[in-house]
Amino acid sequence: MNILNKIIAPVMILFSLSAVSCGGGGGGGGSPAGPSGLIAGFVSEPAANVSVSLEKYSVSGDTVYLAVKINSVDNVFGANLKIVYDETKATWGGTWQPGTFLEAGGATNYEVNLDGSEEEGLLLVGVAGSSEVSGSGTLIIIPFRVVAVASSEITFSTDSKLRDGTEPIPLEIPVSFTGGTISGS
């Protein structure tokens, strides 16, 4: 089993066999409010020096596009992320954009899907590059749409991981994970 399969395989096991959405997303103009009449917002928690964080990339009506940012991390080959949110306040937008961080090291594979279990409000993100990358940058951009006039946290589950390219088994890279608060008005 090559190193790429060792990064993606654990995430694939967690995914259901439902369709994966990709591409699209981004900012752009549009009406001030989305079809729901709501306007989305997001406030990030302060990120540590060596971290993975959610940061507002752009807002379009009732949708906020969140960048998963890598901050000052060495030897990243891949990530297994679980993003937790309250489905009564926000929903996954269903489309995503690749970031440029791991793509700097060559071809990158992405897997983004809702959790196939009964647990609601869990988005699984698996990303693997073709070589290790160090530094800071955007891993992926993910849209969330607000569905209520309310605020709610969007965070990383405690079992989210960054991995290096060590063979035969990739090692976990110690980082802190920070989220933020999404709001609808």
C-alpha positions in Angstrom: 0.0 0.0 0.0 1.6 3.3 -1.0 1.7 6.4 1.3 -1.2 8.1 -0.5 -3.5 5.2 0.2 -2.4 5.2 3.9 -3.6 8.9 4.2 -6.9 8.6 2.2 -7.9 5.0 3.2 -8.8 5.9 6.8 -11.0 8.7 5.6 -12.6 6.6 2.9 -13.7 4.0 5.5 -15.6 6.7 7.3 -17.4 8.0 4.2 -20.7 6.6 3.0 -21.0 5.7 -0.6 -23.0 8.8 -1.4 -21.8 11.1 -4.2 -18.9 13.5 -3.6 -19.4 17.1 -4.6 -16.5 19.1 -5.9 -15.5 22.2 -7.7 -17.4 25.4 -7.7 -17.8 27.6 -4.7 -15.8 30.8 -4.3 -16.9 34.3 -3.7 -18.4 36.6 -6.3 -21.1 39.1 -6.2 -24.8 38.2 -6.1 -27.6 39.6 -4.0 -26.9 40.9 -0.5 -29.1 38.1 0.9 -29.4 34.5 -0.2 -32.6 32.7 -1.3 -33.5 32.3 2.3 -33.4 36.0 2.9 -30.5 35.5 5.4 -27.0 37.0 5.3 -24.1 34.8 6.5 -21.2 35.9 8.7 -18.2 34.1 10.3 -15.8 35.1 13.1 -12.6 33.0 13.5 -11.2 32.1 16.8 -7.5 33.2 17.3 -5.2 30.6 15.8 -1.9 29.4 17.4 1.4 29.6 15.5 1.4 26.0 14.5 -2.2 25.3 13.6 -5.1 24.4 11.3 -7.9 27.0 11.4 -11.2 28.0 9.8 -11.1 31.5 8.4 -13.7 33.5 6.4 -12.7 33.4 2.7 -15.8 35.2 1.3 -19.5 35.7 1.8 -22.3 35.5 -0.8 -25.7 36.1 0.6 -26.6 33.3 3.0 -23.4 31.4 2.2 -20.0 31.8 3.9 -17.0 30.2 2.3 -14.5 29.0 4.9 -10.8 28.4 4.2 -9.1 25.6 6.0 -5.8 27.3 6.7 -2.5 25.6 7.5 -0.3 27.9 9.7 3.5 27.4 10.0 3.4 23.6 9.7 6.3 21.4 8.5 6.2 18.2 6.3 2.5 18.0 5.7 1.5 15.2 3.3 -2.2 14.9 4.1 -5.1 15.6 6.4 -8.0 13.8 7.9 -10.5 16.4 9.1 -13.8 16.2 10.8 -15.7 19.5 10.8 -18.6 19.7 13.3 -21.5 22.1 13.0 -25.1 22.6 14.1 -27.4 21.6 11.3 -30.3 23.6 12.7 -28.2 26.8 12.2 -26.1 25.9 9.1 -25.7 23.3 6.3 -22.8 22.3 4.2 -23.0 24.2 0.8 -22.2 21.0 -1.1 -19.4 22.4 -3.3 -15.8 23.1 -2.4 -12.7 24.5 -4.0 -9.2 23.0 -3.7 -6.6 25.1 -1.8 -3.1 25.7 -3.1 -1.1 24.5 0.0 -0.6 20.8 -0.8 -0.9 21.4 -4.6 2.5 23.2 -4.3 4.0 19.7 -3.9 2.3 18.2 -6.9 -1.0 16.4 -7.6 -3.5 16.4 -4.7 -6.4 14.1 -4.0 -9.5 15.4 -2.2 -12.5 13.6 -0.6 -15.2 15.7 0.9 -18.5 14.2 2.2 -21.1 14.2 4.9 -20.8 11.6 7.5 -22.6 8.4 6.5 -23.6 7.6 10.1 -26.6 8.8 12.1 -24.5 11.7 13.5 -25.7 14.9 12.0 -23.6 18.0 11.5 -20.3 16.3 10.6 -18.4 17.0 7.4 -15.4 14.7 6.6 -12.5 16.0 4.6 -9.6 13.9 3.4 -6.7 15.5 1.5 -3.5 13.9 0.4 -0.6 15.4 -1.7 2.1 13.7 -3.7 4.9 15.1 -1.6 5.4 16.8 1.8 4.9 20.6 1.9 6.0 23.0 4.7 4.7 26.5 5.5 1.4 28.2 5.5 -1.5 28.3 3.1 -5.1 27.2 2.2 -5.8 23.5 2.2 -9.4 23.7 0.9 -12.3 26.1 0.8 -15.7 24.8 2.0 -19.1 26.6 1.9 -21.7 26.7 4.6 -25.1 28.1 4.2 -26.9 29.7 7.2 -30.5 28.4 7.7 -31.6 30.4 10.8 -31.2 33.8 12.4 -28.7 32.5 15.0 -25.1 32.0 15.8 -23.3 28.6 16.1 -19.8 27.2 16.4 -18.1 25.4 13.6 -15.2 23.4 14.9 -12.8 20.6 14.2 -13.5 17.2 16.0 -10.7 16.2 18.4 -9.8 13.3 16.1 -8.9 15.6 13.1 -5.3 15.0 12.1 -2.5 16.3 9.9 -0.1 13.6 8.7 3.4 13.6 7.3 4.7 11.3 4.5 6.6 8.8 6.7 6.5 5.2 5.3 5.2 2.7 6.1 2.8 4.5 8.4 2.4 8.3 8.3 3.0 10.1 11.6 0.6 12.6 13.1 1.9 16.2 13.1 1.1 18.0 16.4 -0.9 21.1 15.7 -3.8 23.0 17.4 -7.1 23.2 15.6 -9.4 26.3 15.8 -12.8 27.0 14.4 -15.1 29.9 14.8 -18.7 31.1 14.9 -21.1 31.2 11.9 -24.1 33.5 12.1 -27.2 34.3 10.1 -29.0 37.6 10.2 
